[in-house]
Amino acid sequence: MEILILVLVALAMLAIGVPIGIALCCGLLALSFSYGTIDVSFISQAMYTGQESLPILAVPCFMLAGDLMLRGGLTERLVNIAKTFTGHTAGGLGNVTVLASMFFGAISGSAPATTSAIGGNMIPAMEKESHYDKAYATGLASVAGSLGIIIPPSIPFVVYASATSASVGDLFIAGVVPGIIVGVVMMVVHTFQAKKHGYVDKKPRVNWAGRLRAIKDGFWAVMMPVIILGGIYSGVFTPTEASVVSVAYGIIVGIFIYRNLTWKDVWELTLRTATKIGGFMLAYAPAACLGSTLILLGVTSKLSNLLLGISHNIYIILFIVVIILMIGGMFLDTTSNIVVFGPILYAVLSPLGVNVIHLGVIMIVCLAVGFVTPPVCMNVFVASNMTGLPVERIVKPVIPQIVALFLVCVMLAFVPGLSLIFV
């Protein structure tokens, strides 16, 4: 009954448009005043300690680095590189959209940012140059934008590490193979859809000389994830220090090499990041408190008993976990899902032999699908604002992509080696 009160109050607040962080606070306060299980001092303490984590300091820096790279002119260069490799394939511009999203995801760490940056370039191009249906082009850019939180460095991986005390570096390296798999699956599904709907926009194949020219032009953009991951794994700097390095790198490349960035831009982007991190922490802190409260109420043992009551087969349990995360991604933002479900699911699955890094990959890939599944589908809302199309028109053409991503989530859950091969 205690949990029911908490959930009902939070959902009621969300239904009338209250921000997720404040809605969770209202649910926690309702629980405190109704049953006295927790008091206000516990809520404030849990919100504070939930943020008292070194890895979480990396989040604002990675946010700022992504904005610096976007304003610094890296997007166009990454798109040009992608065009030289996949522009000649069937449904070429759609494949360019996916590949460019993989490249940009390695810079931004954010799904909505990837959707905005790549979609802003590729949606008009697909519609104008190859006569793609506008709704399909918008939907494809939205789905491809989800790669932004899978390909490292990824902000949700940092949040998961903070919530579960997992290694940020191990999570980053574990996300590489799943990110490539997701990207390849997206391109395969798109190719079939492109042929079905007549979006076969083959361009002339670019020779290696042309590809090398594009890579040379975008060299400094491509090098960012190499420097960040290489620095972490060589021990030169920690993941948190890597986020600061990424900001410095973005400033140097944007101002002194590509010269698309000014010091005024840096100041404006820093202020914008401060605003965004305020909104992020408004969701993160109450979610951390909610996670601690649910553990205090014994949800971990109840969930474990429920899952084991259904089956002792680890594959069935993991399949149920995938379903839970997919549904959670439909109704809660990524940060809240990770902070609430991460510690609980790890406490349940760890005794069954599930590695914390493997669980992190399952969680992030499942929640990536949530960026394109209504009602809380941030990528689709971003794309809708860019094109003026309603959400339902954007989602419908890419349902095959969503189904394919669900199958990939199940595969990654069942085959841990795909995530842990380099860890």
VEXLOLO-878823 format. One record per atom (N, C-alpha, C): y, x, z. Coordinates in pm, whole numbers, padded with zeros to 5 digits, always signed. Example, Ala and Ser with C-alpha at 12.3 -4.5 7.8 and 13.67 -1.06 7.14 Angstrom:
VEXLOLO-878823
-00569+01319+00780;-00450+01230+00780;-00330+01320+00780;-00225+01285+00708;-00106+01367+00714;+00003+01290+00787;
END
This chain:
VEXLOLO-878823
-00121+00083+00000;+00000+00000+00000;+00126+00087+00000;+00120+00201+00070;+00235+00290+00076;+00271+00342-00063;+00168+00385-00134;+00189+00437-00269;+00242+00327-00361;+00190+00205-00341;+00233+00092-00425;+00382+00065-00407;+00428+00067-00283;+00571+00046-00257;+00654+00151-00328;+00613+00276-00314;+00685+00387-00376;+00695+00369-00528;+00580+00339-00589;+00573+00326-00735;+00653+00207-00784;+00639+00093-00717;+00708-00028-00762;+00860-00012-00756;+00910+00047-00648;+01055+00067-00635;+01104+00163-00743;+01031+00273-00764;+01071+00371-00867;+01071+00308-01006;+00966+00229-01036;+00958+00164-01167;+01069+00060-01185;+01100-00011-01077;+01208-00110-01085;+01341-00043-01115;+01365+00071-01053;+01487+00147-01079;+01492+00196-01224;+01379+00247-01272;+01373+00294-01411;+01396+00179-01509;+01345+00062-01476;+01357-00054-01564;+01501-00098-01584;+01586-00073-01485;+01727-00112-01499;+01815+00005-01543;+01750+00115-01585;+01824+00225-01644;+01870+00333-01550;+01816+00337-01427;+01853+00442-01332;+01786+00573-01375;+01855+00687-01370;+01793+00815-01407;+01668+00842-01324;+01574+00915-01385;+01442+00935-01324;+01451+00998-01185;+01539+01097-01167;+01548+01163-01037;+01593+01069-00927;+01696+00989-00957;+01747+00893-00857;+01644+00783-00833;+01571+00742-00938;+01467+00640-00921;+01358+00688-00827;+01319+00815-00842;+01217+00871-00752;+01269+00878-00609;+01396+00915-00593;+01455+00919-00458;+01454+00780-00394;+01485+00678-00473;+01484+00541-00421;+01343+00502-00375;+01242+00539-00452;+01104+00510-00413;+01066+00581-00285;+01107+00708-00273;+01076+00785-00152;+01147+00726-00030;+01272+00686-00047;+01347+00627+00065;+01288+00492+00104;+01243+00415+00005;+01179+00287+00036;+01053+00308+00118;+00977+00411+00082;+00855+00444+00158;+00891+00486+00300;+00997+00564+00313;+01038+00611+00446;+01082+00496+00535;+01162+00405+00480;+01214+00295+00561;+01109+00188+00589;+01011+00173+00499;+00911+00067+00514;+00799+00106+00610;+00750+00230+00598;+00631+00269+00675;+00655+00384+00772;+00761+00460+00751;+00786+00572+00841;+00688+00686+00823;+00609+00683+00713;+00513+00791+00688;+00585+00924+00670;+00698+00919+00602;+00784+01036+00587;+00924+00996+00631;+01002+01092+00677;+01140+01060+00715;+01235+01129+00619;+01362+01100+00636;+01463+01152+00544;+01469+01304+00550;+01448+01361+00667;+01451+01507+00680;+01338+01571+00599;+01221+01505+00596;+01110+01556+00515;+01146+01552+00367;+01210+01444+00324;+01250+01431+00184;+01346+01542+00144;+01449+01563+00226;+01547+01666+00193;+01485+01805+00196;+01397+01829+00294;+01332+01960+00304;+01240+01985+00185;+01164+01883+00146;+01071+01898+00033;+01147+01917-00098;+01259+01849-00112;+01340+01867-00234;+01396+02010-00241;+01435+02063-00126;+01490+02200-00124;+01382+02303-00150;+01271+02294-00076;+01166+02394-00091;+01099+02387-00228;+01101+02268-00288;+01042+02255-00422;+01114+02339-00526;+01245+02362-00502;+01324+02441-00596;+01329+02589-00558;+01278+02621-00439;+01286+02758-00388;+01174+02842-00450;+01189+02869-00579;+01086+02940-00653;+01151+03036-00750;+01102+03160-00751;+01158+03261-00840;+01140+03225-00988;+01021+03179-01031;+01006+03147-01175;+01103+03041-01224;+01142+02946-01137;+01228+02838-01183;+01367+02890-01221;+01403+03010-01172;+01530+03070-01209;+01534+03104-01358;+01417+03115-01420;+01412+03149-01563;+01455+03032-01651;+01445+02909-01600;+01470+02790-01683;+01612+02788-01741;+01719+02802-01658;+01853+02798-01719;+01878+02909-01820;+01819+03026-01795;+01840+03137-01888;+01771+03112-02021;+01648+03058-02018;+01581+03027-02143;+01653+02914-02218;+01708+02819-02142;+01788+02713-02206;+01908+02773-02279;+01979+02861-02210;+02098+02923-02269;+02061+03010-02388;+01950+03084-02376;+01907+03170-02486;+01878+03088-02611;+01813+02973-02595;+01784+02887-02710;+01912+02838-02776;+02011+02800-02695;+02139+02754-02751;+02212+02867-02823;+02206+02987-02765;+02271+03102-02828;+02207+03133-02963;+02075+03126-02969;+02005+03154-03094;+02038+03048-03200;+02048+02922-03155;+02080+02813-03248;+02221+02830-03304;+02318+02853-03217;+02456+02870-03261;+02473+03002-03337;+02388+03099-03309;+02401+03230-03371;+02348+03241-03512;+02302+03130-03570;+02261+03130-03710;+02117+03166-03735;+02033+03159-03633;+01894+03198-03650;+01811+03091-03718;+01850+02964-03701;+01770+02854-03754;+01752+02865-03905;+01862+02883-03976;+01856+02891-04122;+01768+03006-04168;+01774+03118-04099;+01693+03234-04137;+01545+03207-04113;+01513+03140-04004;+01373+03107-03977;+01319+03008-04080;+01400+02911-04117;+01359+02815-04220;+01334+02887-04352;+01418+02983-04387;+01400+03057-04512;+01269+03137-04511;+01237+03195-04395;+01109+03267-04385;+00993+03170-04406;+01000+03054-04341;+00893+02955-04353;+00878+02908-04498;+00990+02892-04569;+00984+02846-04708;+00909+02944-04796;+00927+03073-04771;+00860+03172-04857;+00709+03171-04839;+00662+03122-04723;+00518+03123-04697;+00450+02990-04728;+00518+02878-04711;+00452+02748-04730;+00523+02656-04827;+00635+02699-04883;+00709+02612-04974;+00633+02577-05101;+00536+02662-05140;+00462+02639-05264;+00340+02548-05245;+00308+02511-05121;+00188+02431-05095;+00215+02285-05125;+00108+02205-05132;+00122+02061-05150;+00197+02005-05028;+00300+01923-05054;+00382+01876-04943;+00458+01991-04880;+00506+02082-04964;+00560+02209-04917;+00668+02200-04813;+00771+02116-04834;+00881+02112-04739;+00838+02058-04603;+00738+01970-04603;+00684+01923-04475;+00616+02035-04400;+00540+02118-04473;+00475+02233-04411;+00578+02335-04364;+00687+02348-04440;+00796+02436-04396;+00853+02386-04263;+00866+02254-04250;+00919+02196-04126;+00832+02233-04006;+00700+02223-04024;+00609+02257-03914;+00614+02406-03883;+00606+02489-03986;+00606+02634-03963;+00737+02681-03903;+00848+02627-03952;+00979+02664-03896;+00991+02620-03751;+00929+02506-03717;+00930+02460-03577;+00850+02554-03488;+00742+02610-03542;+00666+02709-03466;+00750+02832-03440;+00823+02878-03544;+00909+02995-03528;+01020+02968-03427;+01085+02851-03442;+01199+02822-03354;+01152+02792-03212;+01031+02735-03198;+00976+02711-03065;+00959+02840-02987;+00935+02950-03059;+00921+03080-02994;+01055+03135-02948;+01162+03063-02979;+01296+03104-02937;+01355+03008-02835;+01337+02878-02859;+01407+02778-02778;+01332+02738-02652;+01198+02724-02659;+01121+02678-02544;+01140+02531-02513;+01204+02458-02604;+01237+02317-02579;+01201+02234-02701;+01133+02120-02678;+01094+02031-02789;+01214+01960-02850;+01302+01896-02771;+01417+01829-02833;+01508+01926-02909;+01525+02047-02855;+01609+02146-02924;+01547+02184-03058;+01415+02199-03061;+01346+02234-03186;+01360+02120-03286;+01343+01997-03240;+01359+01881-03328;+01498+01876-03388;+01599+01899-03305;+01737+01894-03351;+01768+02006-03449;+01726+02128-03415;+01760+02243-03498;+01690+02238-03633;+01557+02218-03631;+01481+02219-03756;+01498+02087-03831;+01496+01977-03758;+01513+01847-03822;+01647+01833-03892;+01752+01889-03828;+01884+01881-03889;+01890+01949-04024;+01808+02052-04043;+01803+02122-04171;+01704+02057-04268;+01587+02020-04217;+01475+01985-04305;+01468+01837-04342;+01515+01746-04257;+01508+01603-04292;+01590+01573-04417;+01716+01618-04425;+01791+01594-04549;+01726+01663-04669;+01670+01782-04649;+01608+01855-04760;+01486+01781-04812;+01401+01731-04721;+01280+01658-04763;+01319+01530-04837;+01423+01464-04789;+01464+01338-04850;+01530+01361-04986;+01612+01463-04997;+01689+01486-05120;+01608+01559-05227;+01545+01670-05188;+01480+01755-05287;+01344+01701-05332;+01273+01633-05244;+01136+01594-05276;+01111+01444-05260;+01216+01368-05233;+01207+01222-05228;+01106+01172-05124;+01100+01241-05010;+01020+01192-04899;+01082+01063-04847;+00999+00973-04798;+01050+00858-04727;+01124+00907-04604;+01244+00855-04581;+01329+00905-04472;+01261+00890-04336;+01193+00778-04315;+01125+00755-04186;+01013+00856-04167;+00938+00885-04275;+00828+00982-04262;+00884+01122-04235;+00988+01162-04307;+01047+01295-04287;+01100+01308-04144;+01162+01203-04094;+01215+01205-03957;+01103+01213-03855;+00997+01135-03878;+00883+01137-03787;+00814+01272-03785;+00799+01333-03904;+00734+01464-03911;+00814+01569-03835;+00946+01567-03849;+01030+01661-03776;+01019+01639-03625;+01004+01512-03585;+00989+01480-03442;+00858+01535-03387;+00750+01515-03461;+00618+01564-03418;+00618+01716-03415;+00669+01778-03521;+00671+01924-03528;+00755+01984-03415;+00859+01911-03372;+00943+01960-03263;+00868+01978-03133;+00756+01906-03118;+00675+01919-02996;+00621+02060-02978;+00611+02134-03087;+00564+02272-03079;+00657+02357-02993;+00780+02311-02974;+00877+02387-02896;+00835+02413-02753;+00749+02328-02696;+00707+02352-02556;+00568+02414-02548;+00502+02437-02661;+00369+02498-02659;+00377+02647-02692;+00451+02679-02799;+00467+02818-02839;+00552+02890-02734;+00506+03003-02679;+00586+03073-02578;+00706+03145-02640;+00813+03170-02560;+00831+03130-02420;+00865+02981-02409;+00801+02912-02317;+00812+02767-02304;+00867+02731-02167;+00972+02649-02165;+01030+02606-02037;+00929+02527-01952;+00853+02430-02009;+00754+02360-01926;+00646+02451-01867;+00610+02559-01936;+00516+02655-01877;+00577+02719-01752;+00707+02746-01755;+00774+02804-01639;+00773+02704-01523;+00798+02577-01554;+00797+02472-01452;+00658+02459-01392;+00555+02461-01477;+00416+02451-01429;+00383+02570-01339;+00427+02689-01378;+00401+02807-01296;+00465+02794-01159;+00586+02739-01156;+00654+02719-01030;+00582+02617-00943;+00526+02512-01005;+00460+02405-00931;+00323+02444-00879;+00257+02537-00947;+00118+02570-00912;+00096+02715-00872;+00203+02796-00874;+00194+02939-00844;+00109+03015-00945;+00100+02963-01067;+00028+03033-01173;+00117+03144-01230;+00057+03234-01306;+00131+03344-01367;+00204+03294-01493;+00335+03313-01497;+00412+03273-01616;+00367+03352-01738;+00345+03483-01719;+00303+03566-01831;+00170+03522-01888;+00074+03491-01801;-00057+03445-01848;-00046+03311-01921;+00042+03224-01870;+00061+03095-01936;+00122+03113-02075;+00219+03204-02085;+00280+03230-02215;+00177+03278-02317;+00096+03374-02277;-00002+03428-02372;-00111+03326-02401;-00142+03240-02304;-00243+03136-02324;-00195+03029-02421;-00064+03014-02436;-00012+02911-02524;-00010+02950-02671;-00035+03078-02702;-00023+03125-02840;-00127+03060-02931;-00255+03074-02897;-00362+03020-02983;-00356+02868-02991;-00343+02795-02879;-00329+02649-02890;-00208+02609-02975;-00097+02682-02963;+00020+02650-03044;-00007+02666-03192;-00079+02771-03228;-00114+02793-03369;-00209+02683-03417;-00306+02648-03332;-00401+02542-03369;-00328+02410-03393;-00239+02375-03302;-00162+02250-03316;-00081+02252-03445;-00015+02364-03472;+00065+02375-03594;-00018+02362-03719;-00134+02427-03723;-00222+02419-03840;-00272+02277-03860;-00311+02210-03751;-00359+02071-03761;-00248+01982-03815;-00126+02002-03768;-00013+01923-03820;+00003+01942-03970;-00009+02066-04016;+00008+02092-04159;-00106+02032-04241;-00228+02038-04188;-00342+01979-04260;-00325+01828-04273;-00290+01762-04162;-00271+01616-04165;-00156+01581-04259;-00047+01658-04252;+00066+01632-04340;+00026+01647-04487;-00052+01748-04519;-00092+01770-04658;-00168+01649-04713;-00260+01595-04632;-00332+01474-04675;-00237+01357-04693;-00145+01339-04599;-00049+01229-04610;+00045+01248-04729;+00085+01373-04753;+00175+01401-04866;+00107+01366-04999;-00020+01402-05013;-00092+01369-05135;-00110+01218-05150;-00136+01152-05036;-00157+01007-05039;-00031+00934-05083;+00085+00979-05035;+00210+00908-05063;+00289+00970-05179;+00234+01074-05242;+00301+01133-05357;+00412+01229-05324;+00410+01287-05201;+00512+01385-05165;+00463+01527-05200;+00412+01544-05319;+00355+01673-05358;+00466+01754-05425;+00542+01823-05343;+00662+01891-05391;+00638+02042-05402;+00543+02081-05484;+00512+02223-05497;+00631+02300-05554;+00666+02407-05486;+00769+02498-05533;+00700+02623-05589;+00770+02703-05667;+00711+02828-05717;+00669+02917-05601;+00555+02980-05614;+00509+03071-05509;+00601+03192-05501;+00643+03228-05383;+00729+03343-05362;+00642+03467-05345;+00674+03573-05419;+00593+03695-05407;+00625+03767-05276;+00548+03871-05249;+00565+03941-05122;+00699+04011-05110;+00755+04048-05224;+00888+04110-05219;+00991+04010-05167;+00980+03883-05213;+01070+03779-05165;+01048+03747-05018;+00922+03748-04979;+00890+03721-04838;+00945+03831-04748;+00931+03953-04792;+00980+04064-04711;+01132+04062-04700;+01200+04019-04808;+01346+04006-04799;+01386+03901-04696;+01312+03788-04694;+01342+03682-04596;+01314+03729-04454;+01204+03802-04437;+01170+03855-04305;+01275+03956-04259;+01321+04039-04353;+01425+04138-04319;+01552+04069-04273;+01590+03961-04345;+01711+03888-04309;+01698+03821-04172;+01575+03773-04140;+01553+03706-04012;+01482+03793-03910;+01483+03925-03933;+01407+04017-03848;+01443+04004-03702;+01573+03999-03672;+01616+03997-03532;+01580+03866-03463;+01570+03759-03540;+01526+03632-03482;+01378+03637-03449;+01299+03691-03541;+01154+03700-03521;+01119+03793-03406;+01204+03894-03383;+01173+03995-03281;+01190+03945-03139;+01265+03835-03119;+01290+03792-02982;+01162+03763-02903;+01071+03674-02953;+00949+03651-02875;+00863+03776-02862;+00869+03865-02960;+00793+03990-02951;+00844+04075-02836;+00975+04086-02825;+01035+04164-02716;+01006+04101-02581;+01019+03969-02573;+01000+03900-02445;+00855+03913-02397;+00759+03876-02484;+00618+03883-02444;+00573+04027-02426;+00619+04114-02515;+00582+04255-02503;+00635+04316-02375;+00758+04280-02339;+00817+04332-02217;+00744+04285-02093;+00702+04158-02095;+00629+04103-01980;+00494+04172-01964;+00420+04184-02074;+00284+04237-02064;+00279+04389-02053;+00386+04456-02089;+00390+04601-02069;+00440+04635-01930;+00486+04535-01857;+00535+04557-01721;+00679+04605-01715;+00750+04602-01828;+00889+04647-01829;+00977+04553-01748;+00950+04421-01759;+01024+04325-01677;+00937+04205-01646;+00976+04133-01543;+00905+04012-01501;+00945+03896-01591;+00871+03784-01588;+00911+03669-01669;+01052+03620-01638;+01092+03623-01511;+01227+03580-01476;+01330+03677-01533;+01302+03806-01522;+01392+03905-01582;+01393+03891-01734;+01278+03851-01792;+01269+03833-01937;+01366+03726-01984;+01387+03622-01904;+01479+03516-01943;+01622+03568-01951;+01657+03660-01861;+01790+03721-01865;+01803+03812-01986;+01696+03886-02015;+01694+03971-02134;+01714+03888-02260;+01651+03768-02263;+01663+03683-02381;+01807+03637-02402;+01879+03612-02293;+02020+03574-02305;+02102+03691-02361;+02082+03811-02304;+02153+03928-02351;+02121+03955-02499;+01994+03939-02534;+01952+03961-02672;+02020+03861-02766;+02024+03735-02725;+02087+03632-02807;+02234+03660-02829;+02303+03709-02725;+02446+03742-02739;+02465+03859-02834;+02385+03962-02817;+02398+04081-02902;+02372+04048-03049;+02262+03974-03074;+02227+03940-03212;+02331+03846-03274;+02372+03745-03197;+02465+03645-03250;+02604+03700-03276;+02652+03788-03187;+02789+03839-03201;+02797+03964-03288;+02708+04059-03262;+02724+04191-03325;+02640+04213-03450;+02531+04136-03466;+02445+04159-03583;+02466+04050-03688;+02441+03922-03651;+02460+03813-03747;+02605+03766-03755;+02681+03789-03648;+02824+03758-03643;+02853+03609-03666;+02762+03524-03622;+02786+03379-03626;+02835+03327-03492;+02840+03413-03392;+02870+03373-03255;+02996+03444-03209;+03077+03374-03128;+03196+03434-03068;+03184+03428-02916;+03269+03502-02848;+03267+03497-02702;+03307+03359-02651;+03392+03291-02727;+03427+03153-02692;+03304+03064-02698;+03220+03083-02800;+03095+03007-02811;+03004+03033-02691;+02997+03160-02651;+02912+03195-02536;+02957+03122-02411;+03088+03117-02390;+03142+03048-02272;+03112+02898-02278;+03135+02838-02395;+03109+02695-02411;+02960+02663-02389;+02873+02745-02444;+02730+02721-02430;+02684+02741-02285;+02747+02835-02215;+02713+02857-02074;+02750+02734-01991;+02868+02677-02017;+02909+02556-01946;+02815+02440-01979;+02774+02428-02106;+02683+02320-02144;+02547+02337-02078;+02502+02462-02067;+02374+02487-02000;+02382+02450-01853;+02497+02480-01790;+02515+02444-01649;+02503+02293-01631;+02557+02217-01726;+02546+02071-01719;+02401+02027-01735;+02331+02088-01833;+02191+02051-01857;+02101+02087-01739;+02127+02203-01678;+02041+02243-01566;+02064+02153-01446;+02187+02099-01435;+02212+02002-01329;+02126+01879-01346;+02118+01828-01470;+02031+01714-01497;+01884+01748-01477;+01847+01869-01515;+01708+01913-01497;+01670+01915-01349;+01754+01973-01266;+01723+01984-01123;+01728+01847-01055;+01809+01755-01109;+01812+01619-01053;+01677+01550-01071;+01604+01587-01176;+01470+01533-01194;+01366+01617-01121;+01386+01750-01121;+01286+01842-01066;+01271+01828-00915;+01382+01827-00843;+01376+01825-00696;+01307+01699-00641;+01346+01577-00683;+01275+01459-00634;+01128+01457-00676;+01099+01509-00797;+00959+01513-00841;+00877+01606-00753;+00937+01719-00712;+00867+01811-00621;+00841+01743-00488;+00938+01668-00440;+00921+01595-00314;+00813+01488-00328;+00812+01419-00443;+00709+01317-00467;+00570+01380-00466;+00557+01496-00530;+00427+01564-00531;+00380+01597-00390;+00472+01650-00308;+00436+01682-00169;+00399+01556-00091;+00471+01447-00117;+00444+01321-00049;+00306+01266-00085;+00273+01270-00213;+00142+01220-00258;+00028+01301-00197;+00048+01433-00188;-00054+01515-00123;-00066+01479+00024;+00048+01456+00091;+00049+01416+00232;-00024+01283+00252;-00011+01192+00154;-00076+01061+00164;-00224+01066+00124;-00274+01184+00091;-00416+01198+00061;-00455+01160-00081;-00359+01161-00172;-00389+01123-00310;-00488+01220-00373;-00480+01348-00336;-00569+01448-00395;-00715+01413-00370;-00749+01385-00245;-00888+01353-00213;-00930+01219-00274;-00836+01124-00277;-00868+00993-00335;-00894+01005-00484;-00811+01084-00553;-00830+01104-00696;-00960+01178-00724;-00990+01279-00641;-01114+01354-00657;-01235+01262-00639;-01231+01179-00536;-01341+01085-00513;-01354+00985-00628;-01239+00942-00680;-01241+00847-00791;-01306+00909-00915;-01264+01030-00949;-01318+01096-01068;-01467+01126-01053;-01504+01178-00935;-01645+01209-00912;-01728+01082-00900;-01663+00972-00860;-01734+00845-00855;-01766+00792-00994;-01682+00830-01091;-01706+00788-01229;-01816+00874-01292;-01805+01005-01271;-01904+01096-01328;-01890+01234-01266;-02001+01308-01265;-01998+01447-01222;-01995+01540-01343;-01992+01483-01461;-01988+01561-01584;-01845+01611-01606;-01827+01743-01611;-01694+01801-01621;-01623+01757-01748;-01698+01735-01856;-01635+01695-01982;-01580+01553-01975;-01651+01466-01908;-01601+01329-01890;-01477+01330-01801;-01482+01412-01695;-01366+01422-01605;-01245+01476-01679;-01265+01580-01760;-01154+01637-01837;-01100+01538-01939;-01188+01460-01998;-01144+01357-02094;-01055+01256-02022;-01093+01215-01903;-01012+01121-01824;-00877+01183-01790;-00877+01312-01756;-00752+01383-01724;-00659+01383-01845;-00716+01407-01964;-00636+01404-02087;-00571+01266-02104;-00648+01161-02081;-00596+01025-02093;-00483+01002-01993;-00503+01046-01868;-00401+01030-01764;-00272+01100-01805;-00284+01223-01856;-00166+01299-01895;-00096+01238-02016;-00175+01188-02111;-00115+01125-02228;-00036+01000-02188;-00094+00920-02098;-00023+00800-02050;+00100+00840-01970;+00084+00943-01884;+00198+00991-01806;+00312+01037-01895;+00278+01104-02007;+00379+01150-02101;+00454+01038-02170;+00392+00919-02174;+00457+00804-02236;+00565+00744-02147;+00552+00763-02015;+00640+00691-01923;+00728+00781-01837;+00693+00909-01822;+00773+01000-01740;+00814+01121-01824;+00926+01181-01787;+00968+01302-01858;+00873+01417-01823;+00875+01521-01902;+00781+01632-01889;+00791+01700-01753;+00913+01726-01708;+00931+01795-01580;+00868+01717-01465;+00894+01588-01459;+00838+01506-01351;+00686+01504-01357;+00631+01490-01477;+00485+01491-01492;+00424+01620-01440;+00484+01732-01476;+00429+01861-01437;+00437+01880-01286;+00553+01852-01229;+00573+01878-01085;+00489+01784-01000;+00471+01659-01046;+00394+01562-00968;+00243+01584-00987;+00200+01590-01114;+00056+01594-01142;-00004+01734-01138;+00079+01838-01165;+00024+01974-01171;-00051+02015-01045;+00015+02016-00927;-00055+02058-00805;-00173+01966-00770;-00157+01835-00793;-00264+01741-00757;-00387+01763-00845;-00366+01771-00976;-00480+01790-01066;-00547+01924-01044;-00468+02027-01014;-00530+02158-00989;-00614+02155-00862;-00562+02085-00758;-00639+02073-00634;-00769+01997-00656;-00768+01901-00749;-00888+01823-00779;-00985+01901-00867;-00932+01970-00969;-01018+02032-01070;-01060+02175-01036;-00984+02242-00953;-01019+02379-00917;-01159+02393-00858;-01200+02304-00764;-01337+02315-00712;-01445+02292-00818;-01406+02231-00930;-01501+02205-01038;-01503+02320-01139;-01427+02426-01110;-01431+02544-01195;-01326+02550-01304;-01227+02461-01300;-01122+02462-01402;-01016+02564-01365;-00990+02656-01457;-00893+02762-01436;-00751+02705-01437;-00663+02758-01351;-00526+02707-01341;-00450+02727-01472;-00479+02836-01543;-00412+02860-01672;-00462+02761-01776;-00593+02738-01778;-00651+02640-01871;-00592+02501-01847;-00583+02462-01721;-00524+02331-01688;-00379+02325-01735;-00306+02436-01720;-00168+02437-01764;-00154+02412-01913;-00243+02474-01992;-00239+02452-02137;-00273+02307-02171;-00377+02254-02107;-00413+02113-02129;-00293+02023-02101;-00229+02048-01987;-00118+01963-01944;-00001+01971-02041;+00038+02091-02081;+00155+02106-02167;+00130+02047-02305;+00011+02069-02361;-00018+02016-02495;-00024+01863-02490;-00086+01807-02386;-00090+01661-02372;+00051+01604-02358;+00133+01668-02276;+00269+01619-02255;+00356+01640-02379;+00320+01737-02463;+00393+01756-02589;+00380+01632-02676;+00264+01566-02671;+00245+01443-02747;+00338+01334-02695;+00368+01339-02564;+00457+01240-02504;+00597+01241-02562;+00634+01350-02628;+00767+01357-02688;+00781+01267-02810;+00666+01217-02859;+00672+01129-02978;+00601+00995-02956;+00561+00966-02832;+00495+00839-02804;+00586+00753-02716;+00626+00635-02764;+00715+00547-02687;+00650+00503-02557;+00730+00462-02456;+00876+00441-02465;+00961+00566-02439;+00910+00665-02363;+00989+00786-02336;+00950+00891-02439;+01017+00890-02552;+00982+00981-02663;+01108+01056-02705;+01138+01161-02632;+01267+01229-02645;+01291+01281-02786;+01186+01339-02849;+01205+01392-02984;+01245+01282-03082;+01182+01167-03067;+01211+01055-03157;+01353+01005-03136;+01398+01000-03011;+01535+00958-02983;+01636+01057-03042;+01604+01187-03031;+01692+01289-03090;+01699+01269-03241;+01582+01252-03305;+01577+01234-03450;+01644+01102-03491;+01628+00999-03410;+01690+00870-03438;+01842+00882-03439;+01895+00960-03344;+02041+00981-03340;+02089+01056-03463;+02003+01143-03518;+02044+01220-03636;+02041+01135-03763;+01945+01043-03773;+01926+00969-03898;+01967+00823-03892;+01982+00768-03771;+02019+00627-03758;+01903+00531-03771;+01781+00584-03784;+01663+00498-03796;+01617+00452-03659;+01564+00328-03648;+01510+00282-03519;+01381+00355-03484;+01352+00361-03356;+01237+00438-03307;+01107+00392-03371;+01085+00261-03380;+00957+00212-03431;+00932+00253-03576;+01039+00263-03656;+01023+00307-03795;+00986+00454-03805;+01034+00532-03709;+01005+00676-03711;+00861+00704-03667;+00815+00632-03566;+00683+00659-03509;+00570+00613-03601;+00585+00498-03663;+00476+00439-03741;+00417+00532-03847;+00497+00602-03930;+00439+00686-04035;+00360+00807-03983;+00386+00847-03858;+00319+00968-03807;+00211+00936-03704;+00164+00812-03701;+00053+00778-03612;-00070+00866-03640;-00103+00897-03768;-00215+00990-03791;-00194+01126-03724;-00070+01174-03721;-00042+01301-03653;-00067+01289-03503;-00027+01176-03445;-00046+01156-03301;-00194+01149-03266;-00273+01079-03350;-00418+01072-03329;-00479+01211-03338;-00436+01289-03437;-00489+01424-03454;-00455+01511-03333;-00334+01496-03280;-00294+01574-03162;-00376+01536-03039;-00408+01408-03027;-00495+01366-02917;-00631+01436-02926;-00686+01443-03047;-00815+01510-03066;-00805+01659-03034;-00691+01720-03069;-00671+01861-03035;-00666+01880-02884;-00601+01788-02814;-00595+01794-02667;-00735+01791-02608;-00819+01703-02660;-00957+01694-02611;-01032+01823-02640;-01014+01878-02759;-01082+02003-02796;-01039+02117-02704;-00909+02128-02678;-00860+02235-02590;-00912+02217-02448;-00928+02092-02404;-00982+02067-02270;-01129+02108-02262;-01204+02080-02367;-01348+02105-02367;-01383+02252-02395;-01292+02325-02460;-01320+02464-02499;-01215+02555-02434;-01233+02595-02309;-01133+02676-02239;-01109+02812-02305;-01208+02862-02378;-01193+02992-02442;-01077+02997-02540;-01040+02881-02597;-00928+02878-02691;-00796+02911-02620;-00788+02877-02494;-00667+02905-02417;-00673+03040-02346;-00792+03079-02306;-00807+03197-02219;-00852+03321-02292;-00859+03316-02426;-00916+03427-02503;-00840+03558-02479;-00709+03553-02459;-00632+03674-02442;-00585+03694-02298;-00621+03602-02210;-00574+03610-02071;-00666+03698-01987;
END
